[in-house]
Amino acid sequence: MFPKVPDQHKPNNPLVPNGLGVIYVLASALYLFILEYFRSSTDNVSSALTLAVCILFGGFMGLLDDWMDLRWRYKAFFPIIASIPLVSLATRLGLRTAITFPIFGSVDFGLSYYFIVIPLIVTVTTNTVNQLGGLNGLETIPPAIVIIGLMAISGAHAVLLYVPLIVWLSLCFFNFQGRIFVGNTGSFAIGITLAAFAIISDLKSVLLISILPYIFNSSLILLNYFFFRARARVSFDGEKLSSDNRRSLVTLITYHRRLSERQVVVAISLLMAASTFAALLFYWFS
């Protein structure tokens, strides 16, 4: 049912089904539609439907990228469209327009929060999550860690991600084993999930601190590309990964160091867990 692509970091490059992220998209949308059906609130705007629309658009954007191999100059701005239902939700519910930053404290963005900050959060989160991948488990485990952290402090909003989290963790297991790839469909959908859920549950500060490793990785990639026209590359000798450059988080960890694929994924996952835990500490004590 799914197209197969070679696993570049395994001996003999075995073929692995790709695009399994569509299962997450469909299961999440169905679950959120069911939540909406049993909703007792009479408000004319729904958090469940808003999140469902965002996930569906993220999946559609990923499918386009998988089919057409879109250039970054185009797909980098696609998430702005997905932010429209979030802007509508935020304005109608009158969500808080302030964000608390470490050191700087609380900053109230006023009306610009709805029309500039929300699209910016969605765009940055979605694209940085999509840029960190290429190894088995790297596209699935780190975002799962951030989701769990957000859900732990989101109160009643956590119900929105009960089933999506279970489905994503199932995909994590098989992806880490090297049996499936979620593809751009999955990485874009989960990136938009993080951004949309953080905005809906008013956990923007926690999200921004949690995804610092993602932002660091994307910054390395973009700075090296724009200033030196150099791309991040990692070598595989049949057993271990290594690199002779420091142009991404993966190549930084493997720089002049031979590590297995799983060791690299575990190291980055631990880094994501540390940033998420720091975000939770900031939330609890700020």
C-alpha positions as CSV (number, residue, x, y, z in Angstrom):
1,M,0.0,0.0,0.0
2,F,2.9,2.4,0.7
3,P,5.9,3.2,-1.6
4,K,9.2,1.8,-0.4
5,V,12.4,3.7,-0.2
6,P,15.9,2.5,0.7
7,D,17.2,2.9,4.2
8,Q,20.5,4.7,3.5
9,H,21.9,3.9,7.0
10,K,21.5,0.1,7.0
11,P,23.8,-2.5,5.3
12,N,22.5,-3.3,1.7
13,N,20.0,-0.4,1.9
14,P,16.9,-2.4,2.6
15,L,13.6,-1.1,1.2
16,V,11.2,0.3,3.9
17,P,7.6,1.5,3.5
18,N,7.4,5.3,3.5
19,G,4.6,7.8,4.3
20,L,3.1,5.9,7.3
21,G,2.5,9.3,8.9
22,V,-0.8,9.4,7.0
23,I,-2.1,6.9,9.6
24,Y,-1.4,9.5,12.3
25,V,-3.2,12.2,10.3
26,L,-6.3,10.1,9.6
27,A,-6.6,8.6,13.1
28,S,-6.1,12.0,14.8
29,A,-8.7,13.7,12.5
30,L,-11.2,11.0,13.1
31,Y,-10.7,11.1,16.9
32,L,-11.0,14.9,17.0
33,F,-14.2,14.8,14.9
34,I,-15.7,12.3,17.4
35,L,-14.7,14.6,20.2
36,E,-16.4,17.5,18.5
37,Y,-19.6,15.4,18.0
38,F,-19.9,14.7,21.8
39,R,-18.9,18.3,22.7
40,S,-21.4,19.9,25.1
41,S,-20.2,23.5,24.7
42,T,-22.3,25.9,22.7
43,D,-19.3,28.1,21.6
44,N,-19.2,28.8,17.9
45,V,-15.5,27.9,17.7
46,S,-14.0,24.5,18.6
47,S,-10.5,23.6,19.7
48,A,-11.0,20.0,18.5
49,L,-12.0,21.0,15.0
50,T,-9.3,23.7,14.8
51,L,-6.6,21.1,15.7
52,A,-8.1,18.6,13.3
53,V,-7.9,21.2,10.4
54,C,-4.3,22.0,11.3
55,I,-3.2,18.3,11.3
56,L,-5.1,17.6,8.1
57,F,-3.3,20.5,6.4
58,G,0.0,19.4,7.8
59,G,-0.5,16.0,6.3
60,F,-1.6,17.4,3.0
61,M,1.5,19.6,2.9
62,G,3.7,16.6,3.6
63,L,2.0,14.6,0.9
64,L,2.7,17.4,-1.6
65,D,6.3,17.4,-0.6
66,D,6.6,13.6,-0.9
67,W,5.0,13.6,-4.3
68,M,6.5,16.8,-5.8
69,D,9.7,17.3,-3.8
70,L,8.9,21.0,-3.2
71,R,11.7,23.5,-2.8
72,W,12.2,24.9,0.7
73,R,11.6,28.4,-0.6
74,Y,8.0,27.3,-1.2
75,K,7.1,24.9,1.5
76,A,8.7,27.0,4.3
77,F,5.7,29.4,4.1
78,F,3.0,26.8,3.6
79,P,2.3,26.5,7.4
80,I,1.2,30.2,7.4
81,I,-2.0,28.9,5.7
82,A,-2.5,26.4,8.5
83,S,-2.3,29.2,11.1
84,I,-5.5,30.8,9.8
85,P,-7.9,28.6,11.9
86,L,-5.7,29.1,14.9
87,V,-5.9,32.9,14.5
88,S,-9.7,32.6,14.3
89,L,-9.8,30.5,17.4
90,A,-7.5,32.8,19.4
91,T,-9.4,36.0,18.4
92,R,-12.8,34.5,19.1
93,L,-11.8,33.0,22.5
94,G,-9.7,36.0,23.4
95,L,-6.7,34.0,24.2
96,R,-3.9,35.6,26.2
97,T,-1.6,37.6,23.9
98,A,1.4,37.6,26.2
99,I,4.4,35.2,26.1
100,T,6.8,34.8,29.0
101,F,10.4,34.6,28.0
102,P,13.4,33.6,30.2
103,I,15.3,36.7,31.4
104,F,13.0,39.1,29.5
105,G,9.8,38.2,31.4
106,S,6.3,38.6,30.0
107,V,5.9,40.4,26.7
108,D,2.4,41.4,25.5
109,F,2.2,41.5,21.7
110,G,-1.3,42.8,21.6
111,L,-3.0,42.4,18.2
112,S,0.2,41.5,16.5
113,Y,0.1,38.2,18.5
114,Y,-2.9,37.0,16.4
115,F,-1.6,38.1,13.0
116,I,2.2,37.9,13.3
117,V,3.2,35.8,16.3
118,I,0.8,32.8,15.8
119,P,1.8,32.4,12.1
120,L,5.5,32.7,13.1
121,I,5.1,30.0,15.8
122,V,3.4,27.6,13.4
123,T,5.9,28.2,10.6
124,V,9.0,27.9,12.8
125,T,7.9,24.9,14.7
126,T,6.6,23.0,11.6
127,N,9.7,23.6,9.5
128,T,12.3,23.0,12.3
129,V,10.6,19.7,13.2
130,N,10.7,18.7,9.5
131,Q,14.4,19.5,9.1
132,L,15.5,17.1,11.9
133,G,15.3,13.7,10.4
134,G,17.0,11.1,8.2
135,L,17.7,8.5,10.9
136,N,15.3,5.8,12.2
137,G,13.4,7.3,15.1
138,L,14.7,10.8,14.8
139,E,11.5,12.0,13.1
140,T,9.2,10.4,15.7
141,I,10.8,10.2,19.2
142,P,11.8,13.8,19.8
143,P,8.4,15.3,19.0
144,A,6.7,12.6,21.1
145,I,8.8,13.8,24.0
146,V,7.7,17.4,23.5
147,I,4.0,16.3,23.2
148,I,4.1,14.4,26.4
149,G,5.7,17.4,28.2
150,L,2.9,19.7,26.8
151,M,0.2,17.3,27.8
152,A,1.5,16.9,31.3
153,I,0.6,20.6,32.1
154,S,-2.2,21.3,29.7
155,G,-5.0,20.4,32.0
156,A,-8.3,19.6,30.3
157,H,-6.8,20.3,26.8
158,A,-4.8,17.0,27.1
159,V,-7.9,15.1,26.0
160,L,-7.3,16.5,22.5
161,L,-4.1,14.4,22.1
162,Y,-5.0,11.1,23.9
163,V,-5.5,9.0,20.7
164,P,-3.0,11.0,18.5
165,L,-0.3,10.4,21.1
166,I,-1.0,6.6,21.2
167,V,-1.0,6.4,17.4
168,W,2.3,8.4,17.2
169,L,4.0,6.3,19.9
170,S,3.1,3.2,17.9
171,L,4.7,4.7,14.8
172,C,7.7,5.6,17.0
173,F,8.2,2.0,17.9
174,F,8.2,0.7,14.3
175,N,10.2,3.7,13.0
176,F,12.9,3.2,15.6
177,Q,13.1,-0.4,14.6
178,G,13.7,0.7,11.0
179,R,10.5,-1.0,9.8
180,I,8.7,2.1,8.6
181,F,9.2,5.8,7.7
182,V,6.6,8.4,8.5
183,G,7.8,10.6,5.7
184,N,7.1,14.3,5.3
185,T,3.4,13.6,5.8
186,G,4.2,12.6,9.4
187,S,6.8,15.2,10.2
188,F,4.8,18.1,8.9
189,A,1.6,16.8,10.6
190,I,3.4,16.3,14.0
191,G,5.1,19.7,13.7
192,I,1.8,21.5,13.2
193,T,0.3,19.4,16.1
194,L,3.0,20.8,18.5
195,A,2.4,24.4,17.4
196,A,-1.4,24.2,17.3
197,F,-1.7,22.4,20.7
198,A,0.7,24.8,22.4
199,I,-1.4,27.8,21.1
200,I,-4.7,26.2,22.0
201,S,-3.6,25.3,25.6
202,D,-1.6,28.6,26.0
203,L,1.7,26.9,26.4
204,K,3.8,28.9,23.9
205,S,6.7,29.5,26.3
206,V,6.9,25.8,27.1
207,L,6.9,25.0,23.4
208,L,9.6,27.5,22.5
209,I,12.0,26.2,25.2
210,S,11.2,22.6,24.4
211,I,12.1,22.9,20.7
212,L,15.4,24.8,21.2
213,P,17.3,21.7,19.9
214,Y,15.1,21.9,16.8
215,I,15.8,25.6,16.3
216,F,19.5,25.1,16.9
217,N,19.6,22.4,14.2
218,S,17.8,24.5,11.7
219,S,20.0,27.5,12.4
220,L,23.1,25.5,11.8
221,I,21.7,24.1,8.5
222,L,20.5,27.5,7.2
223,L,23.6,29.5,8.3
224,N,25.9,27.0,6.6
225,Y,23.8,27.0,3.4
226,F,23.3,30.7,3.0
227,F,26.8,31.8,4.0
228,F,28.9,28.9,2.7
229,R,26.5,27.1,0.3
230,A,27.4,23.9,2.2
231,R,25.0,21.1,3.1
232,A,25.2,18.9,6.1
233,R,26.4,15.4,5.2
234,V,26.9,12.3,7.3
235,S,28.8,9.2,6.2
236,F,27.9,5.6,6.8
237,D,30.6,2.9,6.5
238,G,28.3,0.0,6.8
239,E,28.3,-0.1,10.6
240,K,28.7,3.4,12.1
241,L,27.9,7.0,11.2
242,S,30.5,9.8,11.2
243,S,31.0,13.3,9.7
244,D,33.7,15.7,8.8
245,N,31.6,18.8,9.2
246,R,29.4,20.5,11.8
247,R,26.5,21.8,9.8
248,S,23.6,20.2,11.7
249,L,22.8,18.6,15.0
250,V,23.5,15.1,13.6
251,T,26.8,16.0,12.0
252,L,27.8,17.9,15.2
253,I,27.3,14.8,17.3
254,T,29.1,12.5,14.8
255,Y,31.9,15.0,14.1
256,H,35.1,12.9,13.9
257,R,33.2,10.3,16.0
258,R,31.9,6.9,14.9
259,L,28.5,6.3,16.4
260,S,25.7,3.9,15.6
261,E,22.4,5.2,14.2
262,R,20.6,4.4,17.4
263,Q,23.3,6.1,19.6
264,V,22.8,9.3,17.6
265,V,19.0,9.1,17.9
266,V,19.2,8.4,21.6
267,A,21.6,11.3,22.2
268,I,19.3,13.8,20.4
269,S,16.2,12.4,22.1
270,L,17.9,12.9,25.5
271,L,18.8,16.4,24.5
272,M,15.1,17.0,23.6
273,A,14.1,15.5,26.9
274,A,16.4,17.8,28.7
275,S,15.0,20.9,27.0
276,T,11.5,19.8,27.6
277,F,12.2,19.2,31.3
278,A,13.8,22.7,31.4
279,A,10.6,24.1,29.9
280,L,8.5,22.4,32.5
281,L,10.7,23.8,35.3
282,F,10.3,27.2,33.8
283,Y,6.6,26.8,33.7
284,W,6.3,25.7,37.3
285,F,8.6,28.3,38.8
286,S,8.2,31.3,36.6
